């Protein structure tokens, strides 16, 4: 059994984790919950003490999600897991499922009653009774953690249904189809109890071991640069306390905001001098690059644009709002490693702002300057998505507007597979079966005249290499895959691409040779949706490929040119493009990048804008200059304007100014 073999092999390699300190911390957190929310108080618990979004600073949902990490994490994602919460943006109450049809008082009464019934059923070992408590089905992770808190022996401290299914397979089981989180938890708990090694372990030891050595999470670690105040003014405090802190204190505790929209509304209220796009961009960064950081994520502390002070690893405590601080109260706990301290040879443009994601090339540079034991190879979230789909389908098409980095992502995914061979080919209208599979092509002329020779195409050559190295993976990257007639190019190989048809023999139509596609061959295609949509691909071919959309990434433009916030500008520009032309014609972030870095001066931006972006838009609007003005505004597409004038015009037209709260750090 592959899953059980992997588990047992890992158990042979690693010892049982030492969780004595974590047990103490988990029990302290549990007692804090029981003290603030005794079980006997639940029948009369008021909604404001339960829900996120109210004025209560220690609401139950906030305590469970953000302040009890050692009891197991349910942090991040949508606030809908709390079943009922109040939106900060408009004060309206969100109610999940059938509760949405009820007045808020009645909805809360029903939900509270079902929580009470669930706690009683769990205490009496009747977890199957929870299946009838339908309101709780909308918040399975919250409910599971609540049960594990009030009835510690009922469940393992693992609350994600996805993770539970993965772990069940590891223990040799088959996850119950359609099972709820607590049902899967009990199934895993039974498998754990029956295991000869871990059956005697404590639940926290089991969870810690699984997440440390067999982590099912697809999300790769986040690596983000965060400035510890202007000119690193709070660095010594952050270093000594083991934290990273940022400003925007008027927002209060970030955990009270359900999503970016609510935080953006609060930004507009507390910081009205910032433009709407700047407010939303800051809100997104505060959530993605600060509040929702998870244990294991990396924080690079900087001073200015070229000095690295340290690299920190986010710990289990994560985010909190520290009211004891006079300023910079938003806090994330980290373990700092000062061996990374260094001065970079070249300034990093995006580092003029508080938050900036660290690109792979820069992270490699930082790691290579030191040799900390914590340094590990990093795979981005996008690469992981491609990798996972490749493992499932064996062939993937990355589709999206021009300039979104599809080919670069394809090559990165090929490297992440650990491929021995990566071949790149580009399809075009005249590309045929003879180029891809096999065909007769002319060779050097002889006295007998023109001579044709049977020649293997690029795919057949790759497959032969794969047969010779069956223990290694081999990848073909096809750029512009939609520009050729795929049915004609692939021919009889269409069927063999399927995962369960790999290794099946077929006779090639030109030569009659027997041919097989090995299981260790992968195909990654890229296509621009501005040229042709996915729907235009032959249905039989479409079924055999996985498809991943690659959209413009404003976060990749974490830099500024004068007063122009590049990421905010791209976001605002694409809002107009989507409105007038559709999502397939968005402008990709790569149009504003050089060597994986955002453009950092007016002259280069001027060149990119008028030589790449404007001609592309002119082509899209078919020379309709009225429509072009709707997208770009009046007076910002005159090539004779100076680089400085262009930046000023774009900043004014798209209302995108750099947010410099701590930006000069």
N, C-alpha and C positions, 0 to 999 in steps of 0.2 A: 504494500500500500504506500504510494509515493508520499502522501501527507504524513503518515505515521513514521515512515523511514526518515523523513527530514526532521521531524520532532526528535526522534530517538538519537539521531546523529548529533543534533544540537545539544541534547542533554549529555551526550558523551563528551562534548567539547567544553561545555561551560558548567560551572558550579551553581548550586542554588544561591540566589541573591541574598545578600544580607539586608533585611528590611527592618531591623530593630528600630532605627530612628524614624523611619517612615511609618511604622506601626504606631509609635507614640504620637507623631504628628496627625495621623489619620484619626486616632481616637480623640485627640484634642479637638479636631474639627467636628467630629461627630457629637461630642458633648456640647460644643458651642451651638450646634443646630438644635439639639434636644433642650438646651437651656432657653433658647429664644423661642422655639416653637415646640413646646411639649406635645406629646401625642394627644393628651387629653384636651388640648386647646383647639384641635383641628375642627371639631364640630361647630365651633363658633368663630373660627378664624375669619377676620374681615378681609375683603378684597384688597384694600390698600396695603395690608401687611403681606399679602401673597405676591402681588403682580409687579412686573417691571413697568417702568414709566410713570409710577406715582411719585408723590413727594417723599414717601418713606425711604430712608437711605439704607435700611437693612432689611428690605423685603426678602421673603423666602426664596423667590426665584433668583434674585441676585446673589444671595448667599450660596445657593446650591451650584450655580453656574460659575461664579467668579471667585469665591472665597473658600472653597473646599477642594483644592486640587489633589490632596492626598487621599481623598475618598474616591477618586477616579474622575476623569475629565469628561464634561459634556460641553466644553467651551467652544464658542465660535458658531458659524452658520447662522441660520435664521432664528429670530426670536419666536417664531411660530411653535417651536418645541415646548414653549411654556403654556400653550393652549389658549390662555387668555392673557393679554397684556394691553397697556394703554399706549397709544402712539403719542410720542412727544410732539410731533409735527402739528397735529390738529386736535389732540385730546380725545380722539375717538377710540373706542375699545375694539381690539381685534378679538374675535371669538372663532375657534376652529370648528370645522365640520358642522354638525347639526346645531351646535351652540350658537352659530351665527344667526339663526332664526329666532333666538330668544332675546328678551330684554336682558341687559347686563346683570341685573340682580338675580334673575332666575337662572341665567347661564352660570353664574358663580355658585349659586346654591347647588345646582346639579353637579358641577365639577367637584366642589368641596365634598359633597356627599360620596362621590365615587372614590376620591382619595381616601376618605375614612374607611369605606368598605374594602379598599385595596390593602390598607395597612392591617386591617383585621384579618383578611383572608391570608395574607402573607404570614402573619404571626401564627396562624393555625395551619400552616402548610397547605393552603388551598389556592395556590397560585393560578390554577386553571380557572378559578372563578373570575379572574381579571378579564378573561376573554369577553365577558358580558358587559363590562364597564366600558362602553364604546367611546365615551368622551376621552378616556385616557389613551386610546389608541393614537391620538393625534400628538402625543408628547411622550413617546415610548422611552427615550433616553432619560428625560426628566423623571418619569415615573419609576423607571428601573433604579436610578440613583437614589431616589427618595426611599424606595423599599429597602435597598441595601443599607441606607443610613439608619432607618428605624428598626429594621429587622436584619442585623448584620449577617446572620447565617443563611439567609434566604437566597442570596444571589452572589455571584462573583463581581468584583468591582470593574466590570467591563460592560459598557452600556450601548455601544454602537452595534446595530444589527449586522452591518457589513463586516465588522471585525469579528463578531461572534461566529458568523458563517465561515470565515476563513479559519478560525481556530478550531471549529468543529471538524473541518476537513483535515486539519493537522493531526487531530487525535483519532483519525480513521473513521469518522462518522459522516453521515449524509444529513446536511441541514434540512429541517422540516420545511417543505414548500409553504411559502406564505406565512411562516410563523412570525409572531410578534417578538419584540426584543426580549421580554422576560421568559418566553417559551424557549427561545434559543439559548438564553443564559442557563436555564435549568438543564437543557440538553447537554451543553458544554460542561456544566458542573458535574453531571453524572458521568460523563466520559473521563473527566479529570479524576474523579474519585476512584474509578476503576483502573486507572493507569498504575503500573507497578512502581514507578518512580515518584511522580508528582502527586499521587493519590494521598500521600501523607503531608503534603505541603499546606501552608496557610494560604487562603485565597489571595492575599496581597503578594505573597511570594510567587504564586502562579501568574498573576497578572503582570508583575514586574518582569519576570523571566520572558514571557511571551512578547511584551512590547519592547524589551531590550534586544532580544535576539531574533525574533520572528515577526517583526512589526508589519502589519498588513496595510498600513497607511500608504497611499500612493503619493501623497503630498511630499515633495522633497523639502529639505530645510530651506527656510528663508534666510537670505544674507542681505542685511540692510545697513546702510550707513546712517547713524543718528548722531546729531550734534548735541553734546552736553552743555547747551547754553551758548550765548554769544561769546565767540573767541574762547570756547571751552571753559567758561567761567565757573561752571558747576562740576568740573571734572574730578577734582580731588574729593568732593563730597560723594559723587557717584562711585568712585573707585573704592573708597573706604566702606561705603554702605552696601556695595554689591548690587548697584541698580543703574539704570539709565533713566533720566528724567527729561521731560519736555514741557513747554508752556501751554498756552491756550487754557489757562486755569478757569476763566469765566464760564467755560462749558460745563464745569463740574465733572462728576464721575462719568466716564465714557461708557460704562456698562449699562447706563440707563437708556441708551439709545438703541433702538431695535435694528436700525440699518443706516446706510449712508444718507438716505433722504431725510431722516429725522435729524441726523447730526448736521447736515447741510442747512436745514432750517434754523437750527440753533446757532450755527456759524453766522448766518445772515442777521440774526437778532443781536448777537454779542459783538460781532465784528463787521458792522455795516459798511465800513469804508472800503472793504475788499469787494472786488467784482464777483458776480454770481458764479462765474466759472472758477475763479480762484477759490471761493468758499467751498465749492463742491470738490475740487481737487484736493484741498487740504483735508476735508472730511474723509475722503477715500483713503488718504495716506495715514491719517490718524487711526483708522480702523485696521487697514491691511498691514501697515508697517509698524504698528505699535500695540494697539489694544488686543488684536487677535494673534500676536506672536505666540508660538507654542514651545514647550520645552524642546531644546535641541536647536532651535533657530539661532542664527548668529547675528550679533550686533557689532558693527565696526564704529568705534568712537573716534571722532576726528577733531582736529583743530585747524581751521582754515581749509584750503582746498588741496593740501598736499601732505599733511601730517596725520599719521595714524597713531593714536594714543594707546589703543588696546583692542582686542577682539573679545567679546563676551558671548557666553552661551546661555540662552534663556533657561531659567530653572522652573521648577514646578509651580512656584508661587505666581509667576506671570504678572499680569497687570493689576494695579490697584491705584486708587486716587488717595494720595497721602496728604490729608488736611493738616498734618503737623508741620508741613513745609510752608515757608512764607511765599515761595514762588516755585514755579516748575513742579507742580504737584502730581502730574501724570507720571506714573512710575512703573517700570518693569524690572523685575529681579533678574540678575544675571551673575554668572561667574566670570570674572575678568581674567584674561591672560595677557599680561603686559609684554610678553616676549615678542608680540607682533609689532611693538612700537617701532616706527620707522618714518623716514621722510621720503616721499615719492619723488622720482625724477621729474615728473610732469604733473601739473595741477589737473584735478578732475573737475570738469565743468559743472556737473550736477551737484557737487559738494558745497555750492553756495547756499543750498537749501537745507532745511532741517533733516528731511528724509531723502534718501537716495538708494535705490536697490543697487547692490554691488554685482557687476557683470562677472561672468565666469573668468574672463581673461584677467581682470583685476584681482579677483579672488585667488587665482593661480599665482599671480605675482606676489600677493601678500603672504601666501602659504610658503612659497619658495624662498622667502627671505628669512624664514624661521622654520623650526622643526618641532612644533608642539605635537604632543601625542594625540590631541583631539582633532587634528586636521584630517579630513576625509574627502574623498572624491564627491563632488556635488553634481547632481542631476536636476535640472530645472523641472518645474511642474509641467511645462509644455512638452519637454522631451519625454518625461515619464508617461504622459498621456499617449504619445505616439508609440512608445515602447510597449505599453500594455496592450494597445490595439494590435500592434504587429504580432505579439505573442499569441493573440487570439485568432486573428484572421490571416496572418502571414503577408498580407499586402494592404497598403493604406494609400489613400489619396488625400493630400493636404490641399484644401481649396480655400480661396479667399481673394480679396482685392490685390492688385499689384503693390509691391513694396512692403509686404508684411513679413518678409523673411522666411518664406516657405522652403526655399531650397536650403538655406542655412539650417533651418530646423530639421530638415530631412537628413542632412549630413551629420548633424549632432546626434540625432536618434540612431543613425547607423553606427556611430562610434559608441553610443551607450549600449548597444547590443553586444559590443565586443567583437564586431565583425572582423574576420581575417581579410576579407576582400570587400571593397566598396567601389562599384563602378558607377559612373555618371554618364548618362546619355540624354540628348535633347530631341524630343519628337518635333516633327514639322509636317506640313501637308504632303510632302512627297516621301515621307518615311514609310517603309513597307515591310512586309513579311520577310523579305530577303535581307533586310538590315537587322531585324530582331531575332529571327529564327534561323533560316538558312536560305540560300539562293545561289544561282550560278552567276558569277561575276567575271568580267574579262581579266585576264592576266597578260603578261608581256607577250607581244605578238611574236610569232615564229615564222619560219618560211611557209608554214602551212596556213598562215593567215590568223585571224582572230581566234583565240582560245578561251573558252569559258571553263571556269573551275568552280566546283561546289564549295561554298564558303560558309562557315558557321557565323551566325549573327551574334550580337552582343549577349543575348540572353542564354543561348546555347553554350557559349564559351564560359559564362559564369557558372552555369549548371555543371559543366565538366570539372571546373575547379572545385565546386562544392562536393562532388562525388569523391574527389581525391582527398578532401579534408572533411570527412563526415562529422568530426567532432567540433568543427568551427562553423560559425555563421557567415553567410555571404549575402551581400545586399546590392541590389540594383536600384539606383535613384534615377527616376525618369522625370526630367524637367519638362514642363509644358505638355503633360501627357494628353491633354484634350485637343491638341493641335493636329494630331494624326487620326486616321480612321482606325480606331482601336480594334474593331471586329476584323478588319483586314490584316492588321499588324500581328495580332495574337493568333488568328486562325484556330486550329484545333487545340491549341494550348489553353484556351479559355476554361475548359472543364478541368484541366489538370491543376489549375491554380488553387482550387478548393483544398482546404486543409486535409480532408479525408480522402482526397484523390491523389495526394502527393505519393510518388513511388509507383503509381499505376502506369503501365506502358501504353504508348500510342505510337502509331506509325506516321511519320512526318509526310506531308502531302507532296513535297517536292522530290525528296530522295527515297522515300519509303523506309528510311532508317527507323529502328525502334528508339524511342526516347522517353525519358522519365524526368519529372521535376523533383529534385530531392527535397526532403523536409527542411533542410537547413538553408534554403534560399528564401530571401525576403525581398519584397518590392515596395518601394516608396515612390509615389508619383506626386507631382505638384501641378496645380492648374489655377489659372487666373479666372475668377468668376466674372470679371469684367468682359472677358472674351466670349465665354460660353458657360452656362450654368451646369451644375451636376446633372440636372434632369435630361440634358442632351446626350449623356453617355448611354450607350446601349444597356438595356435593363439586365441582360444576362451577365454582362461585365460588371455592372454596378453591384449586383448581388454578391460578387466574389471579392469585393474590396470593402474595407472599412473606410469611412469618410470622416475627416476631422476639419472643422472650420478654423482658419487662422485669421483672426481679425487684427486690425491696427492696434498697437499697444502704446498708448500715451505714456505709460510708465517708463518705456524705453527711452523716452525723450526727457529724462529727468535733468534738464539743463536749461540755461537761459541765454538769450542773446539780448544784451542791453536790458530793457524792461520787459521783454517778451518771454513769457513762460511757454516753452515749446510744447510741453505736454498738454497744457490747457488750450493752447492755440489749435493743436491737432484735433482735440476733442470737439471744440467749437466748430471748426471747419467741417468735420465729418457729420456733425448734426445737420448742417445745411446740405451737405452732399446727400445724406440719406433722405432728407425731405424732398429734394428735387430730382434725384437720380436713382435712389435706392441703395441698399446696403452693399450690393455687389460693386459699386463704383467708389467706395470710400478710398481715401488716400492713406497709403501705408506709412508707417513710421520710418521705414528705411530711406524714404526720400529726403529725410532731414538728418541723416547720419553719415559719418565717415569713419571707417575702420571700427565699427561697433560702438562708436561714441557719437553723442548728439553734436550737431554743428554748434560751434561756440563763437562765431564772429559774423558780423553783418555781411561781409563780402561773400562768404560761402553761402550764407542763407539766401542772399539775393540771386546768386547763380542757380542754386537748387530750385528756388521758387519759380524763376522765369524760364529755365531751361528744361525742367522736369515736370513740375506740378501744373503750371499753367497750360503747357501744350497738351498734357493728358486731359485736363478738364475741357479744353477747347475741342478735343476729339470726342469726349463724352457728350458735350452739348451740341455737337454737329454745327459748330460755328454760330450758335445762337448766342450772341453777345449780351442780349437782354437777360437770358438765363444765367450767363456767366456772372453778370453783375449781381444777380440775386444771391449767388453763392459767395462771391468774393467781396462784394460791396463796390461802391463807386470809387474809382481812383486808385485801386491797389493792384491793377494788373497792367500798368503802363511800364514797360521795360526800361524806359529812359529815366525813371525815378532812381535816385541814389540809394545805396544800401541802407544808410541811416534813415532816409525818408520811408523806405519800405517797412523797416522795423517799427517806426512810429505809427505808420498807417495801419499795419496789422494789429498792433497793440490796441489802437483806438477802435478799429472796426470790430475786432473780436473780443474786446474788453477782457484781455488776458494779461494781467500784470503779475510779476513774480511775487509770491508770498514770502516776505523776508522776516517772519518771526523766527528769530535765531538763525536767520539765513546767512549772516555774516560770520557765522562760527567757522 
